[in-house]
Amino acid sequence: MKDIDEIAALLIEQRKKLGIEQKDMYMRIGMKQQQYQRIEAGSDVKLSTLLRVLEGLDLELFIAPKRAEVISVPMQGKAGRQSQFGISEASLEDDSDDLEFWFGSEGSS
């Protein structure tokens, strides 16, 4: 999924596939039609609300890395170590410069 509109379209598709009207979501998850309508319109929602909607539509949330390189033959040595996702540690970029962006420089007051 790349954005909220894609998720909203998936929710609409699944609801229609199940033959459920927006107003029926109240009976399934206790959410009024107007509130559910905003979700399908692409309104930003809390994760707990999204999980509740997914449950009511018989869907589940699945999170996976964007890019996972699976290496079938384990390599030896430092250059060959793999992360928990099967990505060679040697291929990972150094992102230590991102720390300054997020937390500011350590020397600033």
N, C-alpha and C positions, 0 to 999 in steps of 0.2 A: 504494500500500500504506500502510496506516495503523498496523499493528502486527504483532508477531511471529506472533500466531495466524492472521492473514490469510495470511502467507507460508507458514506450516506447512500450512494448508488447501490452498493452491495446489500445494505439493510433493506432498501426498497425492494430490490429483486427477490431477496429471501422471503420477505413478508408476503409479497404477491405469490411466490411459489407455494407458500403454505396456505394461501387463500385467506389471509387475515387482513382485516381492515385496520386502519390506524386506531380507531376507537376500541378495537378488541384488545389492544395492548394493555388497557387498564385491567382487564381480567387476567391477563398473562403475567404482568409484572407490576401492576398497581400504578401505572403511569397514565395520566390523563392524555387525551388525544392532542390537545394543544401543545403540551410539553413534548410528546413524541414527535409531533409534526415539525417542531423546531430542530430536532435531531436529524430528521430526514432532509431538512432544508440545508444542512451543513453547519448548524450551530456547534460551537465548541462545547464539549462535554467533559465532565470529570471521568476518570478511569472507572470508578465504581459504578457510575451511571451506564457507561458503555458496556461493562461486564453484565449488568442487569439486563440491558437490551439484548445482548448476544444470547444470554440464557433463554430469554423469552422467544427468541427466533431459532432456537436449536443450533446456535453457532458457538464457536469457541475462539479465543484469542490465541494466536501462535506467533511467537517472536523468534526470528532467526537472523543470523548475521547477514549483512548485505552481500558480502563477498567472502566465500569460504573456499580455499584451495585445499582439496583433499589430496594428500600424498599417500600413495599406496605402499611405497617402500620406505620404512623409517630410515632416516639418515643419521650418521654418527657424528659426534663432535658438536661444538658450539654452533656452527653455522647450520647444522642439521636439526637442532632442537625445534620442537613444534609446540605451539600454544594449545590450549584446550580445544580450539576450533579446528585443529589440523593445519594451521597456517605456519609456515616456516618462520621462526623468529628472525631470521636474517632478512626476510622480505618485509618485515614491519618497519614503517618509517618512524624516526625519532620525532616525537611531538612535544618535547620538553619546552620548546619555545611557546607552546600554547598556554603554559602556566602563567606567564606574564600577562597574556590577554585576559584570562579569567580572574586572576587574583591580584594583578598589578605587580609592579616591581617590589622586591623585598626591601629596597632601600628607601621607598617613599613613606612619608609620614601620614 
